[in-house]
Amino acid sequence: MSNLLDITGIKSSVNESEILKGLDLKINKGEVHVIMGPNGAGKSTLANVVMGNPKHIVTEGNIVFDGDDITEDSVDERAKKGIFLSFQSPEEIPGITVENFLRTAKMEITGERVKAIKFKKEINEKMKDLDIDRSYSERYLNDGYSGGEKKKNEILQMSILNPKLAILDETDSGLDVDAVRIVSKGVMDFKNEDNAILIITHHNSLLEYIKPDFVHIMVDGKIVDSGDLSLAREIEENGYLKYRDGKQEDETQWKKEIKLM
């Protein structure tokens, strides 16, 4: 497997408050990685930093993607190079249909003209796989959608845009059992030896269907432990108390500290 993403010593801040504090992460093509951690650990910040959100200022370290240093690249440049981010709370965009949005996005990323009839067939096939009614392609993007519908639509976008790296931030949040199964299938259908997936989650619901190659525990802006699926199961059973750096506070105090980070 060849290296796809190499994050070295990344530090970042928002409004002069440091969030990432020297984080390292390496992802190869063909791999599925999971990031877990308590609230305030910096998980979503990591996703935004990789995607290039300008609100998150990188103060140290670098990000190399598919052999190119992208630390200074803009969001659109990173998207064109093959990075995709599924948001925790997808935006509603009245006036733009799902089909037009995805067709335009695909043309922007590939730099090639996308024929309408061929694209219609492709999107219909993807929507069928995700148990999304075809009529949704003519609805405005996420406008009036339920939480589950928005998350399915994010996976539809990923499938259509076919990125090299898909970052899924809390994709399983708020989904019922059936929706988790459908979304998981969409993720696994997307996975191949030429791409990689980074899943950020609080729960193990997706991991009942998606078997990660690596699970990483993130606390206070750093990855403090890594392992396989058994690590996620340990966290589900025991929580994050073992990562308190030897402090003796009770769990309530620990949670208060985490919320301040």
C-alpha positions in Angstrom: 0.0 0.0 0.0 1.2 3.5 -0.9 1.0 6.5 1.4 -1.9 8.8 0.8 -2.0 11.2 3.8 0.9 12.1 6.0 0.3 14.6 8.8 3.4 15.6 10.8 3.5 17.7 13.9 0.3 19.7 13.1 -0.6 22.4 15.5 -3.6 24.6 14.8 -5.6 27.4 16.5 -9.0 29.0 16.3 -9.4 32.6 17.6 -5.9 32.3 19.0 -6.9 29.2 21.0 -4.7 26.2 20.3 -6.7 23.0 19.5 -4.3 20.6 17.7 -1.1 20.3 19.7 1.4 18.4 17.6 -0.7 15.7 15.9 0.8 13.0 13.7 -1.2 10.6 11.4 -0.4 8.5 8.4 -3.0 6.9 6.2 -2.2 4.6 3.3 -4.4 3.8 0.2 -6.8 1.0 0.8 -7.1 1.7 4.6 -10.0 2.6 6.9 -9.0 4.7 9.9 -11.3 5.7 12.8 -10.7 8.6 15.2 -12.5 8.4 18.6 -12.2 10.7 21.6 -14.2 12.7 24.2 -16.0 15.9 23.3 -13.5 18.8 22.8 -10.6 16.5 21.9 -10.2 18.2 18.5 -11.6 15.4 16.2 -13.7 17.8 14.0 -10.9 20.3 14.1 -8.6 17.6 12.5 -11.2 17.1 9.8 -11.4 20.8 9.1 -7.6 21.3 9.1 -7.2 18.5 6.6 -9.9 20.0 4.4 -8.3 23.5 4.7 -11.1 25.4 6.5 -9.6 28.9 6.8 -11.0 29.4 10.3 -8.5 26.8 11.5 -5.0 28.3 11.3 -2.1 25.9 11.0 0.7 27.2 13.2 3.2 24.4 12.9 3.7 21.1 11.0 2.7 20.0 7.5 0.2 17.9 5.6 1.3 15.9 2.6 -1.4 14.4 0.4 -0.6 11.9 -2.3 2.9 13.2 -2.5 2.1 16.9 -2.5 2.5 19.3 0.4 -1.0 20.8 0.8 -0.5 22.7 4.0 -1.1 26.0 2.3 -3.7 24.9 -0.3 -7.2 26.3 -0.3 -10.3 24.2 0.2 -11.2 24.0 -3.5 -7.6 23.0 -4.4 -7.7 20.2 -1.9 -11.1 19.0 -3.2 -9.8 18.9 -6.7 -6.8 16.8 -5.5 -9.3 14.3 -4.1 -10.2 15.1 -0.5 -13.9 15.0 0.6 -15.4 16.0 3.9 -18.9 14.8 5.1 -20.1 17.3 7.6 -21.7 16.7 11.0 -24.5 19.2 10.1 -24.8 19.5 6.3 -25.9 22.9 5.0 -29.3 23.5 3.5 -29.1 25.3 0.1 -32.5 26.4 -1.2 -32.7 27.0 -5.0 -30.1 24.4 -6.0 -31.2 20.8 -6.7 -29.2 17.8 -5.6 -28.6 16.7 -9.2 -27.4 20.1 -10.4 -25.2 20.6 -7.3 -23.5 17.2 -7.8 -23.2 17.5 -11.6 -21.6 21.0 -11.2 -19.3 19.8 -8.4 -18.1 16.8 -10.4 -17.3 19.0 -13.4 -15.4 21.4 -11.2 -13.4 18.6 -9.6 -12.6 16.6 -12.7 -12.4 19.6 -15.1 -14.4 17.6 -17.6 -17.9 18.1 -19.1 -20.5 15.7 -17.5 -23.3 14.8 -19.9 -26.7 15.2 -18.3 -28.3 12.0 -19.5 -25.3 9.8 -18.4 -25.2 11.6 -15.1 -28.9 11.1 -14.5 -28.4 7.4 -14.9 -25.4 7.4 -12.6 -27.1 9.3 -9.8 -30.3 7.2 -10.0 -28.2 4.0 -9.6 -26.4 5.5 -6.5 -29.6 6.7 -5.0 -31.2 3.3 -5.4 -28.2 1.7 -3.5 -28.7 4.2 -0.7 -32.5 3.7 -0.5 -33.0 7.4 -1.5 -36.2 8.1 -3.6 -35.3 9.3 -7.1 -37.4 12.4 -6.6 -34.8 13.7 -4.1 -32.5 14.5 -7.1 -35.0 17.3 -8.0 -35.3 18.6 -4.5 -33.2 21.5 -3.2 -30.0 20.4 -1.5 -30.8 19.3 2.1 -33.8 21.7 2.2 -36.3 20.2 4.6 -34.4 17.0 4.9 -34.5 14.9 8.0 -31.1 14.3 9.8 -30.9 10.8 8.3 -31.7 12.0 4.8 -29.0 14.6 5.0 -26.4 12.0 6.1 -27.5 9.7 3.2 -27.1 12.6 0.8 -23.5 13.1 2.1 -22.7 9.5 1.2 -24.4 10.0 -2.2 -22.1 13.0 -2.8 -19.0 10.9 -1.8 -20.0 8.1 -4.2 -20.6 10.5 -7.1 -17.4 12.6 -6.5 -15.3 9.5 -5.9 -12.5 11.2 -3.8 -9.1 9.6 -3.0 -9.7 10.4 0.7 -13.2 10.5 2.3 -13.4 12.1 5.8 -16.7 11.2 7.5 -17.3 13.4 10.5 -20.0 11.9 12.8 -21.9 10.4 9.8 -23.6 8.0 12.1 -24.9 10.7 14.5 -28.7 10.6 14.8 -29.2 7.7 12.4 -31.6 4.8 13.2 -30.5 1.2 12.8 -31.7 0.9 9.2 -30.1 4.1 8.1 -26.8 3.1 9.8 -26.8 -0.1 7.8 -27.5 1.6 4.5 -24.9 4.3 5.1 -22.4 1.7 6.1 -23.0 -0.3 2.9 -22.5 2.9 0.9 -19.2 3.5 2.6 -18.0 -0.1 2.0 -19.2 0.0 -1.7 -17.0 3.1 -2.1 -13.9 1.6 -0.5 -11.2 0.2 -2.7 -7.4 -0.2 -2.9 -6.9 3.3 -4.4 -8.7 5.4 -1.8 -8.9 5.7 1.9 -11.5 6.5 4.6 -11.1 8.5 7.8 -14.2 8.1 10.1 -14.7 10.4 13.1 -17.2 9.0 15.6 -18.3 8.8 19.2 -20.1 5.5 18.7 -19.6 2.0 17.5 -22.7 1.8 15.4 -20.9 2.2 12.1 -18.2 -0.2 13.3 -20.7 -3.0 13.5 -20.6 -3.0 9.6 -17.3 -1.3 8.8 -14.2 -3.0 10.0 -11.4 -0.4 10.4 -7.7 -1.2 9.9 -6.8 1.3 12.6 -8.6 2.9 15.5 -7.0 6.1 17.0 -7.8 7.7 20.3 -7.6 11.5 20.4 -7.4 13.6 23.6 -6.5 17.2 24.0 -5.4 17.8 20.4 -3.2 14.7 20.0 -3.5 11.0 19.1 -2.6 9.3 22.4 -3.3 5.6 21.4 -3.8 3.5 18.3 -4.9 -0.1 17.8 -7.4 -2.2 16.0 -11.2 -2.7 16.4 -10.7 -4.1 19.9 -9.6 -0.6 21.0 -13.0 0.8 20.0 -14.7 -1.9 21.9 -12.6 -1.2 25.0 -13.6 2.5 24.8 -17.3 1.6 24.5 -17.0 -0.5 27.6 -14.7 1.6 29.8 -14.7 5.2 28.3 -11.6 7.4 28.2 -10.6 7.5 31.9 -7.4 5.6 31.3 -6.1 8.5 29.2 -6.1 11.1 32.0 -2.3 11.1 32.2 -2.3 9.7 35.7 -4.6 12.4 37.2 -6.7 11.3 40.1 -9.8 13.5 39.5 -13.1 11.8 39.4 -15.0 11.3 36.1 -17.1 14.4 36.6 -14.0 16.7 36.8 -12.5 15.0 33.8 -15.5 15.7 31.7 -15.5 19.4 32.8 -11.9 19.7 31.7 -12.6 18.2 28.3 -15.4 20.6 27.6 -13.1 23.5 28.2 -10.6 22.3 25.5 
